[in-house]
Amino acid sequence: MSFRLTGLPPENFSHLFAMGEPELEAAGAARLKAQDGFPCRVTLEDAVAGENVLLLTHEHVPSPSPYRSAGPIFVREGDHARAEIVGRIPAEMLARRYSIRAYDERDWLIDSEVGPGSDLEALIERFFENEAVRYLHLHHAGYGCYACRVDRA
């Protein structure tokens, strides 16, 4: 079975790049200089150390389900294309630990597991064997930051 990892739409964040620090703070966001390992949720690549990134809250389950949820993400400043990666796990993701969360058509969490990035491909395939699973979310296991959405391809 093939799968697709999808980054967040860049247009959801472009208006934030022009904001000054007080406006960002009022919006619950902050501009930072990236350190090693700041993963961009649009490109699904790590930002280069010293690159400007925004740290903000993203509502990754916005539906009115009991599992409605939001959490922190990094987004690289600039004009970057939304990642869509089919059938493979990017190298940056292999060395991290993830919480894999499976959701059904009502956006209810129906299964989950924590594992290393090196096991993601097998875990994704296992979750998608269950026909009730509509999509998956990957979260960084330590900080809980949203990583990306996974769909059947």
SULQUI-V72649 format. One record per backbone hydrogen bond with DSSP energy under -0.5 kcal/mol. CO is the residue of the C=O (numbers start at 0). NH is the residue of the N-H. If there is no record, write none. Layout:
co->CO nh->NH
co->CO nh->NH
This chain:
co->1 nh->152
co->2 nh->86
co->3 nh->150
co->4 nh->84
co->5 nh->148
co->8 nh->11
co->9 nh->12
co->9 nh->13
co->12 nh->15
co->12 nh->16
co->13 nh->16
co->13 nh->17
co->15 nh->18
co->19 nh->23
co->20 nh->24
co->21 nh->25
co->22 nh->26
co->23 nh->28
co->24 nh->27
co->29 nh->54
co->31 nh->33
co->31 nh->52
co->33 nh->49
co->34 nh->37
co->36 nh->38
co->37 nh->46
co->38 nh->73
co->39 nh->43
co->40 nh->7
co->41 nh->82
co->44 nh->39
co->47 nh->50
co->50 nh->33
co->51 nh->76
co->52 nh->31
co->53 nh->55
co->53 nh->74
co->54 nh->29
co->55 nh->72
co->57 nh->59
co->57 nh->70
co->60 nh->68
co->62 nh->64
co->64 nh->67
co->68 nh->59
co->68 nh->60
co->70 nh->57
co->71 nh->145
co->72 nh->55
co->73 nh->40
co->74 nh->53
co->77 nh->79
co->82 nh->6
co->83 nh->85
co->84 nh->4
co->84 nh->86
co->87 nh->89
co->89 nh->92
co->89 nh->93
co->90 nh->93
co->90 nh->94
co->92 nh->95
co->93 nh->117
co->95 nh->116
co->96 nh->140
co->97 nh->99
co->97 nh->114
co->98 nh->100
co->98 nh->138
co->99 nh->112
co->100 nh->136
co->101 nh->109
co->101 nh->110
co->102 nh->133
co->102 nh->134
co->103 nh->106
co->107 nh->103
co->107 nh->109
co->110 nh->101
co->112 nh->99
co->114 nh->97
co->115 nh->118
co->116 nh->119
co->118 nh->122
co->119 nh->123
co->120 nh->124
co->121 nh->125
co->122 nh->126
co->123 nh->127
co->124 nh->128
co->125 nh->128
co->126 nh->129
co->128 nh->130
co->129 nh->132
co->131 nh->133
co->134 nh->102
co->135 nh->149
co->136 nh->100
co->137 nh->146
co->137 nh->147
co->138 nh->98
co->139 nh->143
co->144 nh->139
co->147 nh->137
co->148 nh->5
co->149 nh->135
co->150 nh->3
